[in-house]
Amino acid sequence: MYSYLRTLSLPEQAEYLTQMLVRQKSYTLTYGEVEKAEWIADLIGQFPYFSDHPENVWISEIKEDSLSRKNVFAFLPSSKEVKETVVYHSHIDTVGTEDYGAIQDIAHDPQGLKEFFSSSPNDPELEEDAASGQWLFGRGALDMQSGIAVHLVNLLYYCENREEVPGNLLVMFNPDEEGEHAGIRSALSELISLKEKKGLHYVAAINNDFISPLADGDETKYIYTGAAGKLLPSFAVFGRESHVGESLLGVDSTLIAAELNTRINQNFHLTEKLSDELVLPPSCLYMRDEKKRYDVQTAVTSRIFFHYFIYEKPLQTVTDELVKIAAEACTAIEKRLEDTFELYRKTNNLPKRDVNWAIEVLTLKDLLDRLNREGIETEEIISETLHLCQLAKMDARMTAFEIVEALQHADPEKKPRVILFYGTPFLPSNSLSESESKGNSLRSKLMNILEQTSAETGETFKVRKYFPYLADGSFMSFQGSEEDISTLRKNFPAMDALFPLPLKTMTQLNIPSINLGVFGKGGHKWTERVYKPYTFHTLPKLIRDFTNSIL
């Protein structure tokens, strides 16, 4: 393929490779991720320098991965003896194509989609974009096969012009970004190994995950000098069962879960308020009672968890706030049940009755501390439950709930209770430190390059701290405190098994994460499309100019 690529201009190379990548299915948690990794590695192996130095392009399997998925690495050393190294990275997986519905068969056909969307009278903007010829459609076109293509053409450019890069370039392509981030988490050990073996100094990591307009008519290109973080606060809700004929004597777990959802889901007051940053409220991703079949007993157990963005707030503070919200929710339910029972009693002319609707709120750490004081072997319970769930190939989030529920059942009291814990995945936030000379230097160089590019192209850029859509860049460093690590680990059931995260390695690497993203619309939608003029013409040179500047 290299023999064909060399006949094309750089923008043509980027567009051609994007089309080739879009046509290959690489949905998260499928073997397509493996096939695409091998295809990319084979392509790089054809580039100048790598055809003569095949040892500098390699594939690294993710340990204990059910699909044997792989990270792809390519190391292009400078023609000079230097340690300074820039990392380029993109993810190779995409979400599925179920959202394409009746046209799912052309979800990977950019030309077919362009023709289809050219006749979309119900969406004038989409129809206009398709007819313009300036947009490339298809699953993954925006998120983020075009990003892979841009990094590949820049790697090829530097292979053909090695004298232009004043440092080393390490390029990596990772699977599973749309899921558990297993690719980038596994790649961290490789980054440490290369750093030690070759004496590298990682100056920055450049991701090019997608950016989009934030309002109608918005043409600003947003550049991010860090990444937002993510928690998955989970609540195991335990009520007190009752027959529906005596429902007011019990505590219905679904009432508590619903109240938690009302107080947390899309509650913008829980969002950190950061100047000039795009911040988002929590979202409920799962809520369900655990009844296995129909009967007339009220639901004793319910499960609910949330996607929760984090930026600068300490994890212990977030935990304390969520515990307070849960306690307020339970108090409201207790009062509601008490008032309802009193109305029921008076309506039916019944005597007063002493009923206890108290609901306790604990963190997982609180529960473990209590059980351990009572001599209950919590580690054994966790280990046995984890083993059974792994045999059943249970989802990691459901495994965490099973562990928490097993601990609840081990408590002789078994009182109505809400237990807060954290599930997988966890993404830490990071950003350039404005108090350190390294961060200030990188930001200054970035601003200079953006000003230069704006003068050349007419583009409008805006720099922000936190990439808002979640990205592998979150794992390039860990800027949290020891208290953050302790809070997370003590409230994350079987974390080392369910979501192994080398926080100390991330602290040691401490690579600044910059996102210079491909531009388009409709990420994760069937209308997904990438804007060719910016992505294939402007962005590759912008990335190279910034690379040269910081090296």
C-alpha positions in Angstrom: 0.0 0.0 0.0 2.9 2.4 0.6 3.7 2.4 -3.1 0.2 3.8 -3.7 0.3 6.2 -0.8 3.5 7.8 -2.0 1.7 8.9 -5.2 -0.9 10.9 -3.2 -0.6 14.3 -1.5 -0.7 14.3 2.3 -4.5 15.3 2.5 -5.3 12.6 -0.1 -3.3 10.1 2.0 -5.3 11.0 5.1 -8.7 10.7 3.3 -7.8 7.5 1.6 -6.6 5.8 4.8 -9.7 7.0 6.6 -11.9 5.3 4.0 -9.8 2.2 4.3 -10.1 2.1 8.0 -13.8 2.9 8.1 -14.5 -0.1 5.8 -12.9 -2.4 8.3 -15.1 -3.3 11.3 -13.5 -2.9 14.7 -16.3 -2.8 17.2 -15.3 -2.8 20.8 -15.0 -6.3 22.3 -14.8 -8.0 18.9 -12.0 -9.7 17.0 -12.1 -6.8 14.5 -10.0 -4.9 17.0 -7.3 -7.5 16.6 -7.5 -7.5 12.8 -7.3 -3.8 12.5 -4.2 -3.6 14.8 -2.5 -6.2 12.6 -3.4 -4.2 9.5 -2.0 -1.0 10.9 1.2 -2.7 12.0 1.6 -4.2 8.6 1.1 -0.9 6.9 3.7 0.9 9.1 6.1 -1.9 8.4 6.0 -0.8 4.7 7.1 2.8 5.5 10.6 4.0 4.9 12.8 3.4 7.9 10.5 0.7 9.3 11.1 -1.5 6.3 14.8 -1.4 7.2 14.2 -1.5 11.0 11.2 -3.9 11.5 12.1 -4.2 15.2 10.9 -0.7 15.7 7.3 -1.5 14.9 5.7 -4.1 17.1 2.4 -5.5 18.5 1.9 -6.0 22.3 -0.9 -8.3 23.4 -3.0 -7.2 26.4 -2.5 -9.7 29.2 -5.4 -11.9 30.2 -7.6 -10.4 27.4 -10.4 -12.8 26.2 -9.9 -11.7 22.6 -6.1 -11.4 22.8 -6.4 -7.8 21.6 -3.3 -5.8 20.9 -1.6 -2.4 21.1 0.4 -1.3 18.1 3.7 0.6 18.6 6.1 2.3 16.2 9.2 4.1 17.4 10.9 6.6 15.0 14.1 7.8 16.6 15.6 11.2 15.7 18.6 11.3 13.4 20.3 12.9 16.4 21.0 11.4 19.8 18.3 12.9 21.9 16.0 11.7 24.7 13.0 14.1 24.1 10.1 12.1 22.7 6.5 12.9 21.7 3.8 10.3 21.8 1.0 10.1 19.2 -1.9 7.9 20.1 -5.4 7.1 18.8 -7.9 4.3 19.5 -8.8 1.7 16.9 -12.2 0.5 18.2 -15.6 1.9 17.4 -19.1 1.6 18.7 -21.5 -0.7 16.8 -23.8 0.1 14.0 -27.3 -0.8 15.4 -28.2 2.9 15.3 -28.1 2.8 11.5 -31.2 0.7 11.4 -32.5 0.0 7.9 -29.2 1.2 6.3 -26.9 -0.8 8.6 -25.6 -2.6 5.6 -23.9 0.6 4.3 -22.7 1.8 7.7 -19.1 1.3 6.6 -19.6 2.6 3.1 -18.7 6.3 3.0 -19.8 6.8 -0.6 -23.1 4.9 -0.1 -23.9 7.0 3.0 -23.0 10.3 1.2 -25.5 9.4 -1.6 -28.1 8.4 1.0 -27.8 11.5 3.1 -27.8 13.8 0.0 -31.5 13.2 -0.1 -32.5 14.0 3.5 -35.3 16.6 3.4 -36.0 16.1 7.1 -32.5 17.3 8.0 -31.4 20.2 5.7 -28.0 20.5 7.5 -27.2 16.9 6.9 -28.4 17.0 3.3 -26.3 20.1 2.7 -23.2 18.5 4.2 -23.6 15.4 2.1 -24.1 17.3 -1.1 -21.1 19.5 -0.5 -18.6 16.7 -0.8 -16.6 18.1 2.1 -17.7 15.5 4.6 -16.7 11.8 4.9 -19.4 9.6 6.4 -19.3 6.2 8.1 -19.1 4.4 11.4 -15.8 5.6 13.0 -15.1 8.2 10.4 -15.1 10.8 13.2 -14.5 8.6 16.2 -11.8 8.0 15.4 -10.5 6.3 12.2 -9.7 9.7 10.8 -7.5 10.3 13.8 -5.6 7.1 13.1 -5.2 8.2 9.5 -3.8 11.6 10.5 -1.2 10.1 12.8 -0.3 7.6 10.2 0.3 10.2 7.5 2.4 12.3 9.9 4.4 9.2 10.8 4.9 8.6 7.1 5.9 12.2 6.5 8.6 12.1 9.2 9.8 8.7 7.8 10.4 10.5 4.5 11.8 13.7 6.1 13.6 12.5 9.2 15.8 15.5 9.4 12.7 17.7 10.1 11.9 16.1 13.5 14.3 17.3 16.2 13.4 14.5 18.6 11.9 11.0 18.8 8.4 10.0 17.8 6.5 7.1 19.5 3.2 6.3 17.9 0.7 3.9 19.4 -2.8 2.7 18.5 -4.9 1.1 21.3 -8.1 -0.9 21.4 -11.0 -0.8 23.8 -11.3 3.0 24.3 -15.0 2.9 24.0 -15.2 0.2 26.7 -12.8 -0.5 29.6 -9.7 1.3 28.2 -7.9 -2.0 28.5 -5.5 -1.0 25.6 -4.1 2.2 27.0 -4.0 0.7 30.6 -1.9 -2.2 29.2 0.3 0.2 27.2 1.5 2.1 30.3 3.9 -0.7 31.2 5.3 -0.6 27.7 5.8 3.2 28.0 7.7 2.7 31.2 9.8 -0.1 29.7 10.7 2.1 26.7 11.5 5.0 28.9 13.9 3.0 31.0 15.5 1.0 28.1 16.0 3.9 25.8 16.4 6.7 28.4 13.4 8.6 26.9 11.9 11.8 28.2 8.3 12.0 27.2 7.6 15.7 26.4 3.9 15.3 25.7 1.2 12.9 24.4 -0.8 14.1 21.4 -4.2 12.5 21.0 -6.5 13.5 18.2 -9.9 12.4 19.4 -12.8 14.2 17.8 -14.1 17.7 18.5 -17.4 19.0 17.4 -19.4 22.3 17.2 -20.8 23.2 20.6 -23.7 25.2 19.1 -25.4 25.7 15.8 -23.0 27.5 13.5 -20.0 27.1 15.8 -16.9 26.7 13.7 -14.4 27.1 16.6 -11.8 24.4 16.9 -11.4 23.5 20.5 -8.0 22.4 21.7 -7.7 20.6 25.1 -4.7 20.5 27.4 -6.0 17.6 29.5 -8.9 15.3 30.0 -12.0 15.1 32.1 -12.3 12.2 34.6 -15.0 9.7 35.2 -16.4 8.0 38.2 -19.1 5.3 38.2 -20.8 5.8 41.6 -22.9 2.7 42.2 -25.6 2.2 44.9 -26.6 -1.2 46.1 -30.1 -0.6 47.6 -31.5 -3.1 50.2 -35.1 -2.7 51.4 -37.3 -4.9 53.6 -39.5 -7.3 51.7 -43.2 -7.5 52.2 -46.3 -9.0 50.6 -48.2 -6.4 48.5 -51.1 -6.8 50.9 -48.8 -5.4 53.6 -46.6 -3.3 51.4 -46.5 -0.3 53.9 -44.8 -2.5 56.5 -41.8 -3.1 54.2 -39.3 -0.8 52.5 -39.4 -1.0 48.8 -35.9 -0.8 47.3 -37.3 0.6 44.0 -38.6 3.7 45.9 -35.1 4.4 47.2 -33.5 3.9 43.8 -36.0 6.2 42.2 -35.3 8.9 44.7 -31.6 8.6 44.2 -32.1 8.9 40.5 -34.3 12.0 40.9 -31.7 13.7 43.0 -28.5 12.8 41.0 -29.4 12.2 37.4 -28.9 15.3 35.3 -28.6 17.4 38.4 -26.4 20.3 37.2 -25.9 21.5 40.7 -23.6 18.6 41.3 -21.3 19.7 38.5 -18.0 21.4 39.2 -18.2 25.0 38.0 -15.0 25.8 36.2 -14.4 29.0 34.3 -14.6 28.6 30.5 -14.8 24.8 30.6 -17.5 22.5 29.1 -18.8 20.7 32.2 -21.6 18.1 32.3 -23.9 16.7 35.0 -24.2 13.1 36.1 -26.2 10.6 34.0 -27.9 7.4 35.1 -26.6 4.5 33.1 -28.4 1.6 34.9 -31.3 1.2 37.3 -33.0 -2.1 37.9 -34.5 -4.2 40.7 -33.2 -7.7 41.2 -36.4 -9.7 41.2 -35.8 -12.8 39.1 -39.4 -13.6 38.4 -43.0 -12.4 38.9 -44.5 -12.7 42.4 -46.4 -10.5 44.8 -43.4 -9.7 47.0 -42.0 -6.2 46.9 -38.4 -5.8 45.5 -35.9 -6.2 48.3 -32.8 -5.3 46.2 -32.2 -2.7 43.5 -29.1 -1.5 41.6 -28.3 1.8 40.2 -25.2 3.5 38.9 -24.2 6.8 37.3 -21.7 8.3 34.9 -20.2 11.1 36.9 -17.7 13.6 35.5 -14.8 14.7 37.7 -12.4 17.5 37.1 -10.6 19.0 40.1 -12.7 17.9 43.1 -11.0 15.4 45.5 -12.5 11.9 45.4 -13.2 12.0 49.1 -15.2 15.2 48.7 -17.3 13.6 45.9 -17.8 10.6 48.1 -19.0 12.7 51.1 -21.4 14.6 48.8 -22.9 11.4 47.4 -23.3 9.9 50.9 -25.1 13.1 52.0 -27.4 13.0 48.9 -28.2 9.3 49.6 -28.9 10.0 53.3 -31.3 12.9 52.3 -33.0 10.6 49.8 -33.5 7.9 52.4 -34.8 10.4 55.0 -37.4 11.6 52.4 -38.5 8.0 51.7 -38.7 7.3 55.4 -41.0 10.4 55.9 -43.1 9.4 52.9 -43.6 5.9 54.2 -44.5 7.2 57.6 -47.0 9.7 56.3 -48.5 7.2 53.9 -48.9 4.6 56.7 -50.6 7.1 58.9 -53.1 8.0 56.1 -53.6 4.2 55.5 -54.2 3.6 59.2 -56.7 6.4 59.6 -58.6 5.5 56.4 -59.0 1.9 57.5 -59.7 2.8 61.1 -56.8 0.8 62.4 -54.9 1.2 65.7 -51.5 2.8 65.9 -48.6 0.5 65.2 -44.8 0.8 65.8 -43.2 0.4 62.4 -39.5 1.2 61.7 -38.7 2.5 58.2 -35.1 3.6 59.0 -32.7 3.2 56.1 -28.9 3.2 56.7 -26.4 4.8 54.3 -22.9 3.4 54.2 -19.9 3.5 51.9 -18.3 0.1 51.0 -15.4 1.1 53.2 -17.8 1.7 56.2 -19.4 -1.7 55.6 -16.1 -3.6 55.4 -14.8 -1.9 58.5 -17.9 -2.9 60.4 -17.9 -6.5 59.2 -14.1 -6.9 59.9 -14.7 -5.7 63.5 -17.3 -8.4 63.9 -14.8 -11.0 62.8 -16.4 -11.7 59.4 -13.9 -12.9 56.7 -14.6 -10.2 54.2 -11.6 -11.0 52.0 -12.8 -14.6 51.7 -16.3 -13.5 50.7 -14.9 -11.1 48.1 -12.6 -13.8 46.7 -15.3 -16.5 46.5 -17.9 -14.2 44.9 -15.4 -12.9 42.4 -14.4 -16.4 41.4 -18.0 -17.5 40.9 -18.7 -14.3 38.8 -15.7 -14.9 36.7 -16.7 -18.5 36.0 -20.1 -17.1 34.9 -18.3 -14.5 32.7 -20.3 -11.8 34.4 -20.1 -8.1 33.4 -17.6 -6.3 35.6 -20.2 -3.9 37.0 -22.6 -6.7 37.9 -19.7 -8.6 39.5 -19.1 -5.5 41.8 -22.8 -5.5 42.8 -22.6 -9.3 43.5 -19.7 -8.7 45.8 -21.4 -5.9 47.7 -24.6 -7.9 48.0 -22.6 -10.9 49.3 -21.1 -8.7 52.0 -24.6 -7.3 52.9 -25.9 -10.9 53.3 -22.9 -11.7 55.6 -24.1 -9.0 58.0 -26.4 -10.6 60.6 -28.5 -7.4 60.9 -29.4 -7.3 57.1 -31.2 -3.9 57.8 -32.5 -1.7 55.0 -29.5 -0.1 53.7 -27.9 1.9 50.8 -24.2 1.1 50.1 -22.2 3.5 47.9 -19.2 2.1 46.0 -17.4 2.7 42.7 -17.4 0.5 39.7 -15.5 0.2 36.4 -14.3 2.1 34.6 -12.5 4.9 36.5 -10.8 7.6 34.5 -8.7 10.2 36.3 -8.7 13.8 35.2 -5.6 15.7 34.3 -4.5 19.0 32.9 -1.4 21.1 32.3 -0.2 22.5 35.6 -0.2 26.3 35.4 2.1 26.5 38.4 4.9 24.5 36.8 7.4 25.8 34.2 6.9 22.7 32.1 3.2 23.2 31.8 3.5 26.9 31.1 6.1 26.3 28.4 3.9 23.7 26.6 0.9 26.0 26.8 2.9 29.0 25.5 4.3 27.0 22.6 0.8 25.6 21.8 -0.7 29.1 21.8 2.1 30.3 19.4 1.4 27.5 17.0 -2.3 28.1 17.1 -1.8 31.8 16.4 0.4 30.9 13.5 -2.0 28.4 12.1 -4.9 30.8 12.5 -3.0 33.4 10.5 -2.3 30.9 7.8 -5.8 29.3 7.5 -8.3 31.7 9.1 -9.3 29.1 11.6 -10.6 30.1 15.1 -9.1 28.2 18.0 -10.0 28.1 21.7 -7.9 26.3 24.3 -9.6 24.6 27.2 -8.3 22.3 30.0 -10.5 19.3 29.9 -11.4 17.2 26.9 -15.1 16.6 27.7 -16.0 13.4 25.9 -13.7 10.9 27.8 -10.5 9.7 26.2 -7.4 7.5 26.7 -5.5 10.7 27.5 -6.8 10.4 31.1 -4.3 7.6 31.7 -1.2 9.5 30.7 -0.8 10.8 34.2 -2.4 10.7 37.6 -2.5 14.0 39.4 -4.6 12.9 42.4 -3.4 12.7 46.0 -2.7 9.7 48.2 -6.1 10.3 49.8 -7.7 10.0 46.3 -6.0 6.7 45.8 -7.1 5.4 49.2 -10.7 6.6 48.8 -10.9 4.9 45.4 -9.4 1.6 46.4 -11.3 1.2 49.7 -14.6 1.8 47.9 -14.0 -0.2 44.7 -14.7 -3.9 45.2 -12.0 -6.2 43.8 -10.4 -3.3 41.9 -7.2 -5.1 41.1 -9.2 -7.8 39.4 -12.0 -5.8 37.8 -10.1 -2.7 36.8 -6.4 -3.0 37.3 -5.0 0.5 37.2 -1.3 1.2 37.7 -1.8 4.6 39.4 1.8 4.7 40.6 3.0 4.1 37.0 0.8 6.9 35.8 2.2 9.2 38.4 5.7 8.2 37.4 5.0 8.8 33.7 3.2 12.1 34.2 3.0 12.8 30.4 1.1 16.0 29.6 -2.0 15.1 27.4 -2.9 17.4 24.6 -5.9 16.8 22.3 -5.6 18.2 18.8 -8.7 16.6 17.5 -10.2 15.8 14.1 -13.3 17.9 13.5 -16.8 16.7 12.6 -20.4 16.1 13.6 -22.5 13.3 14.9 -20.1 11.3 17.0 -21.7 8.0 18.1 -24.6 8.7 15.8 -25.6 7.2 12.5 -25.0 10.7 10.9 -21.3 10.6 12.0 -19.1 12.5 9.6 -15.7 14.1 9.6 -15.0 17.5 8.0 -12.3 16.9 5.3 -10.9 20.4 4.8 -9.8 20.9 8.4 -9.1 17.3 9.3 -7.1 16.3 6.3 -5.5 19.6 5.2 -5.0 21.7 8.3 -4.7 19.3 11.2 -1.8 17.2 10.1 0.5 20.2 9.7 -0.8 21.7 13.0 0.2 18.6 14.8 3.6 18.5 13.1 4.3 22.2 13.8 3.4 21.7 17.5 5.5 18.5 17.6 8.5 20.3 16.2 8.0 23.3 18.6 7.9 21.2 21.8 10.8 19.0 20.7 
